[in-house]
Amino acid sequence: MPEETVLKCYQVGDFDYVAATNEDEARKVLAEMNGDDPTEYADWDADLVGDAKLDKKWVDEDPPHSECGCLRQWLAEATKPTYLIGTEG
């Protein structure tokens, strides 16, 4: 029986968060979302997100700026490697 795949939250680059099983997969998810060749992201940082950042509430950028969730919630809802959220630089 195959081992269950555990998704974790990674920050890729400075602005994007993805659910993936490892750093390379996190880079690949972002590359595919952007329509880019994954090799272009090989040197990008992909850091595991800690508890404090997982629980930080995100606020919608549009008025009335209401809370829209947290990384931990979106990670729990993910069933496969996927893009979660990002910010603009």
C-alpha positions as CSV (number, residue, x, y, z in Angstrom):
1,M,0.0,0.0,0.0
2,P,1.5,3.4,-1.0
3,E,2.5,5.8,1.8
4,E,0.1,8.7,2.3
5,T,1.4,11.9,0.8
6,V,1.6,14.7,3.3
7,L,1.2,18.2,1.9
8,K,3.1,21.0,3.6
9,C,3.0,24.7,3.0
10,Y,6.0,26.3,1.3
11,Q,6.8,29.9,0.6
12,V,8.4,30.0,-2.9
13,G,10.3,33.2,-3.6
14,D,9.2,36.3,-1.7
15,F,5.5,36.3,-2.4
16,D,3.9,32.9,-3.1
17,Y,2.6,30.1,-1.0
18,V,1.9,26.6,-2.2
19,A,0.9,23.2,-0.9
20,A,3.5,20.6,-1.9
21,T,5.2,17.5,-0.6
22,N,8.8,18.9,-0.9
23,E,10.7,22.0,-2.1
24,D,11.1,20.9,-5.7
25,E,7.4,20.1,-6.0
26,A,6.6,23.6,-4.5
27,R,8.7,25.3,-7.2
28,K,7.1,23.1,-9.9
29,V,3.6,24.1,-8.8
30,L,4.4,27.8,-9.0
31,A,6.1,27.4,-12.4
32,E,3.1,25.5,-13.8
33,M,0.7,28.1,-12.4
34,N,2.7,30.8,-14.2
35,G,3.0,28.8,-17.4
36,D,6.8,28.7,-17.0
37,D,9.4,26.0,-17.4
38,P,10.1,24.6,-14.0
39,T,13.9,24.8,-14.5
40,E,13.5,28.6,-14.4
41,Y,12.6,28.2,-10.7
42,A,15.5,25.8,-9.7
43,D,17.4,28.5,-7.8
44,W,14.3,30.0,-6.1
45,D,14.0,29.7,-2.3
46,A,11.3,27.3,-1.2
47,D,11.0,27.4,2.5
48,L,8.8,25.4,4.8
49,V,6.3,27.8,6.5
50,G,6.3,27.7,10.3
51,D,3.4,27.6,12.7
52,A,3.2,31.4,13.3
53,K,2.9,32.2,9.6
54,L,0.5,29.2,9.1
55,D,-1.9,30.7,11.6
56,K,-1.6,34.4,10.5
57,K,-5.0,35.6,9.3
58,W,-5.0,37.0,5.8
59,V,-7.0,40.1,5.0
60,D,-8.7,40.7,1.6
61,E,-7.0,43.6,-0.2
62,D,-10.3,45.0,-1.3
63,P,-12.6,46.9,1.0
64,P,-14.0,46.1,3.6
65,H,-10.7,44.3,4.1
66,S,-12.3,41.3,5.8
67,E,-10.3,38.3,7.0
68,C,-10.3,35.6,4.2
69,G,-8.6,32.7,6.0
70,C,-5.2,31.4,6.9
71,L,-2.5,29.2,5.3
72,R,-3.3,26.4,7.7
73,Q,-6.9,26.3,6.7
74,W,-6.1,26.4,2.9
75,L,-3.5,23.7,3.4
76,A,-6.0,21.5,5.2
77,E,-8.4,21.9,2.3
78,A,-5.8,21.0,-0.4
79,T,-6.1,17.5,-1.7
80,K,-3.1,17.7,-4.1
81,P,-0.1,20.0,-4.7
82,T,-1.6,23.4,-5.4
83,Y,-1.1,27.1,-5.3
84,L,-2.5,28.6,-2.1
85,I,-2.1,32.4,-2.1
86,G,0.4,35.1,-2.9
87,T,1.1,38.8,-2.4
88,E,2.4,41.3,-4.9
89,G,5.8,42.7,-4.4
